[in-house]
Structure formats: C-alpha cells, structure tokens
C-alpha cells in the first residue's frame, strides 16, 4: 500500500511539513507497514520556497533587506537541488507576517526588499528564477522592487519617489537606462493564481487592499495612484497594465514583472508540482491525501488541493482532502478526482480551539479517514467488485 501525503499549510496553525507529519502519524496508526511519501506543497504563497527547497534537496541563503515598513529584516532565498534555479518568496521580504499587529500601512508598505533579494541572487550568478508572490503586505505596483533594481522613478522635481503606493501619484518620469541589464538575460517564472487586473473594481486595491489595512477611502486613493502608475509605465514600456490579467497580483507586483521582466505567470501549485517532480511519485500509489486550512468553493479556483487532485486523477489515483474547516460548494471538487472531503473538527469547537489543537486533530482525522478507505478497499478486493471509497 502506497499513500502520498501532499498538503498545504494550515495558515496560522501548522506549516505544510507539520501537516504532512500529522497525517502520516494518523495513517501509521492503522497501516503501520504502509509506504507513505510525504510531499508537502504550496500554491505560491508563504512556504513555497521551503517546500521547493526541501523537495529538491536545495539550500537557502539569508540576506538583510528593507522590510515592508522600511526597517531592516532578514530574508532568504532558496537554491533548488539543481544548483541553478533560485526561488524567491516575496513574503520573506515584503510579507504581511513581517508587519506587527496594528501596524499595517498600505500607503507606505514597500516591495523594495523583494528587489534586493533578486539583486543579491543576480550578484550570486543566478539567471533562472521562480518568484512566489503570495502573502504580500504591499500595494505599490512593484515600484519599490524596481527601484532596488535600478529603475529611476522620479517626481516633477527629478527626485526619487518614496516608498509605498501612497507615493505613486507623484510619478512624473520613469527612466529605464539603469535598470539592471542582467534581468533581460534571465528567466522569471511567477507562481501566482491571481488573475485580477491592476486597477478597477476587481483590481489590486479593491480586492486585496482591505486585508492589508486599507480603509474604503484608502482603497480608492491607492486605485487612483495605481492608475496613474500604469499610465506612466505604458509610456515607457508600451504595456498597458490597467486591465491586464494577473497585473493585480501581490499589490500590483504582478504587473511590474509583466512590464519590465521577461516573465511568465503560472498557477502556483503547478509550479510546485512540476519542480518537485510530483507525478513521478504517483506511480503505483493507491491514494493521495491533501488539504489546507479551509476548503470551499474557492478551492476549485486553483488552490493546492485542486492542483494535487488534478495531478493524481491524471494518474488514476483517488484523492481525499482533510481541512481545518469545510465550507459550501465542495461538490465541484468531485469532478477532479476528490472522493471525499473531511474537517478535522470532531466536536463543537471554536476556530481558535481547532487551530490550537490542529496537529492532534489532523492525526485523529487521518486515522478515521484511512480506516474507512481501507475497509472499503478490503471489501472491494474480497468481492472483486470496484467500490468507490
């Protein structure tokens, strides 16, 4: 018996590795001799770099950079096991988790540190990049990142604008001649599921600004500023970011990559599965167990459990999802090889209680899930009749 364990993190509770370990412990209670393969994954958000580094036996390097609020932070980038591919996780340098509670500053938060990470990796000789851009605290259109890489973003007096999306209305001229020339000689694969345009009702500010601390008034201000930024970018690149799909990712940094980099955007989970060689582990597998903190109708938009299930289905392997909470609209997941979806909550409890005890609840849930699955498989074999667990 071979079971693949490929979960995402339970955000705010357990990282993907911890989730996989708990599920494995539950399985081993029932099938101690089962072959289990632990492949924690992610969809381009926090933890993606660690997942890819671990899956390929890679390494990491720490770098001191400017954090989202302008203070120095220690970030890191990963080098995959091929020793050629660099993985940069935006959240490491410009992420929400780097902002203390109550200190969210959507007008000032900058992507400068992400640019510094890229520059350091270029200095270290890397030319092949994977950029995981989930979990950002920023709404600056990627301007800070571009400044760190040499782009001159000037106001009407010829001075560099300051940090953050609140400064973008001051942009009077963009000069590209000092933008790091090594960018054009490199490749950049952007891991992101976001299809939102840069501006408008479905743009970066309106959709993602509130979670970064933007009030309704600030949302409108940021959207106006990003519109002005897009106008100026179009003048120098010919790329119109306003309604471009994916340009609104991570506060607009998705647009910066599309306008100034030789970049390709791809669904985050597909990037992780490809580089971790996930399909090869599915050979002779009997079951895949995946999961994340919340599973609902949005999961089918391309989140980790869906991507894992799709890959498993292509190889004829069924998938079970274990989640912290289960919402409405999960029925669509059955069309992608998911045979059942389970919550770890085994009695009435608050979300806080569930998160605090997630490791134990996951282990118990995994045990019960595989007991049922194993029993059904045993009956199917005994009767020589296919039975859907």
N, C-alpha and C positions, 0 to 999 in steps of 0.2 A: 504494500500500500504506500502510495506516494502522495503527499499533500503539500501544495505550495501555499505559503503564508505571505501575502503581499499587501499589507495595509498601508494607509497613510497615517499621519499623526492624528491623535485626538487633541485638537488645539486647546491649549491652556491646561492640559492634563498630562498627556504622555506623548513622547516623540514616537516616530514610526518604529524605531528599533524596539522600544519598550512595549508597544502594542503587539508587535510580532512575537516577542518573547512570552507575553502573557497568553496569547492564543496558543502558542506551542505547548506551554505548560498544561493548558486545558486538554489539548489533544492527547498528550502523553499519559494523562490520567486514564484514558480509555484505550488507547492503542500505543502502549509503550514501545513497541517494536516498529511502529510506522516510520517510514522515511519522510521527514519533514524538511522542506527547503525554505529558509527564511529570507525573503526578498523585500524588505521594507522599501516603499516607493513614495513618490510625491508628484505633485502636478504643477510644479514651477514656483511654488511658494516657499515659505520657510522650511528648511530641512532638505531641500532638493540637492544642494551641494553635498551635504553629508551623505545622503543616500547614494549619489553617483560615485563619490569617492570610495565609500565602503564597498559598493558593488564591483568596483574595478580594481580594488587594492591600491588606490591612489594615495596622495598625500595632500597636506594643506600648508599654506604659508600665511602668517599673521602680518598685518600691515596697519600702521597708525594712520587714520584718515579723519577728515572732518565729518562729524555725525550730522544727523538731520537738523539739529538745533544749533549747529555751528561749533560745538565743543568737540574736543578730540575723543575718538573712540578707537578701540582695537577691533578691526575687522579681519576677515581672512578670505582667501580664495583657494579653490581646490585644483589639483592637477590629477587628471584621471590616470589610470594604470598604464595607458599608452605613452605616458610622459610628454604628450604633445598637446593635449586638449585641456584648456583652462576653463574652470567653472566659476562664475561669479554670481553670487546670490545677493541681489540688491538689498534684501532685508538686513544683511550683515553690516552694511554701511549706512543705509538710509531707511531703516525699517521702523515700523510702529513700536516694536518692542524696545527700541532704544530711547523712546520718549517716556519720561516718568508720568505716572498718573496725574492728570490735571494740568499737564504742561503741553498739550497738543497745540501746535502753532501752524495751521495750514497756510498762512500767508508768508511765513518765514522758513518753513522746512525746505531743506535743500538736498539735491542729489549729488552735490559736489564730491562727497566721499566715494560714491559709486564710480565716478570718473577717475578718482585717484586709484582705486583698485584696478581699473582697466589699464591705466597708465603704468602702474607698477608691473602688471603682468606683461605688458608690451616691453618694458625695460628688461624684464627677465627672459625675453626672447620668444614668448608665445604668440602665435598668429591664428590659432583656432580657438574660438570662444563659444561657450554656452552661457547665456545670460538668463538666470531665473529671476523674474522681476515682480513676484508677488510680495505682499506684505509691506508695501512702502508707506511711509508717513508723509509723502511729498505730493505737491500739486504744482510743480514748477515747469512742467513741459520738458523736463530733461535739461533745462538750461544750465543748471549747476554742473551736471556731468560734463556737458560740452565745454564749459569754461575751464574745468580741470584738465581738459584735453587740448586746450589752446585756442578754442573759438573765442573771438572777441565779440562780446555783446554789449553795445555801447548806448549811452543815453544821448540826449541832444547836445550835451557839453563835451562829448567824446570820452566820458568816463565809464568804466565798467559798472553795470548794474549790480545791486547787492543780491543776497541770497533770497530765494523763495518766489512763489508765484505772485506775491504781492508787488513784486518789482517789474513784472513783465510789461506793464503798461508804459514803462519808461523807455522801452527799446526803440531806438531811432535808427540804429545801423548794426548790421551783423557782418563781421569780417572773417573770412574763412582761411586766409593765407597761412595762419599759424596753427590751424587745426592739425593735430598730429598726423603726419603723412603715412605713418605705419597702419593707420586704420584702413586705408584703401587697399592695403596689401594683405589684409587679414579677413577671416570669415567670422560672422557672428550669427549664431542660431539663438533666437529669442524664444524662450519657453514661456508661453502665456496662453491662457484660454480666453482672454478678454477680446471681444470683437467691437467694443464701443468706439465711436469716433472721438475726436479730441474735444469738440465743443457741442453745445446744444443740450436739449433735454436728456439725451442719452449719453452725454459726454462725460469726461473725467470728473469735472467739478460737481455736476448734479448727481451722478450715480455714486461716486466714491468719496467725494469731499466730506459729507457728514461724518463718516466713520473716522475721518482724520481731524475732526474737531471743527469743521466749517458750519457756521450758522447759516440760515437761509440768505441773509444779506451777503455774507462772505462767499457763499456759493456763487451768487450772481456776479460778484466782483471778480472772483477767480475765473469764471467762464468768460467774462469780458476780456480779462487780461490774456487768457489763452487764445482768444480770437485774434487779439492784436499780435500776439506772438506768432500765430500761424500765418497771419498776413505778411509779417516780416520774413519768416522762413521761406515762404513761397517766392519772395522777391529774389532770394539768393540761390535757391535750390530748384525752383520750379515745381516742387512737391507741395500740393495743397492738402494739409493735414486736417482741415476742418471736419470733413465727413469721411475721412479715410478709416476703414475698418482696422481696429487694433491700435490706432493712434492714441486712444484714451487710456491705454493700459498704464498702470502704476503712475497715475497723476500726469500722464502725457509723455512719459519717457519712451513709451512705445512709438510715438510719433517722431521723437528725436532720432531713434535708431533708424526708422524708415527714411528719414530725410537726409541724414548725414553719414550713415554707415552702409556698407554692403551687407545688409542684414536680411535674414529670412525668419518669419514668425511661424511657430509651430505649436500645436497643442502640447502643454507641459507634460502631461502624462505620457504622450507618445515619445517625447524626447527621452524621458527617464527609462521607459521600457526598451527603447532602441539601444541606448548606450549601456544598459545593464544586461543586454542580451537575454531579455526575459523569455522570449519564445523558445530558446534552447532548453530552458528548464521545464517547459511544459511537456516535453517528450515523456511518455509513459506515466504522466501524472493522472491521478484519479479524481482529484478535487483541488479547487483553488478557494482559499478563504481570504477575503479582503475586507476593508472597512475604513471608516473615518468617523469623526465626531458626530456629524449629523448627516443623515441620508433622507432625501425627499425628492420632489420633482426636479429640483435644480441639479441633482446628481447626474441626471441624463444629459446635461448640457456639456459634459466633457470632464467631469471630475474623476479623481483617481479610481473609485470603484468601477465606474463605467469603462474606463480605458482598460483596466485589468480584465474585466469580464469579456470585453470585446476580443482581446487577445486570446483569452482562454477558449472562447467559443470557436475561434478560427481553428483551434487545435482539438476541438471536440471534447473539451474539459468543462464540466459544470462549475459554477461559482456560487458561493454563499457569502453574503455580506453581513458583518456584525458592526453595529453602530452604537454610538452613545445614545442618540435619540433617533427615532424614525418618524418622519412626517408624512404628509399626504403626497399622493402622486407617484408612489414607488412602483405601481403596476407596470409602467413602461419599461422598467429595468428587466422584466421577464423576457422581453423581446431580444435581449442581448446576452442570453445565457445564464442569467441570475435565477437560481431555482428557489431561493428564499432570502428574506431579509429579517434580521433579528436585532432587537435592542438589548443592551446589557442590563437595563433596569429590570430587576426581577421582583420588585415590590414597589409600593408607593414610596417615592423619594423625591427630594428636590434635585434640581440640576447640580447644585453645589455639592450635594452628597454623592451624586453619581460621579462627578469629576474627581472628588477627593478619594473615592474608592475604585477608580476606573480599572486599575491593574487586577484587583481581585475579581471584580465583576466580569471583566473580559475573560479571565480564566474559567470562571464558572459557566459563562455563556458558551464559550468554545467547547467545553466538555459536553454540555447538553446538546449542542448542535451536531457534533460528530457522533454522539450516541444514536440520535435519530437517523442521521445519514447512514451510519454503519449498519444499523438494524435493517433499514430498507434495502441496502445493498446486499446484505446477507440473504434476505428473503428473495430478492430478485435472482441471485445466483442459485439458490436452492430450487426455485421454481423454473429456472431458465427462462424467465419472462422479464423483459425490461421494465423496470419500475422507476418512475421519477421520484427521487427523494423529496 
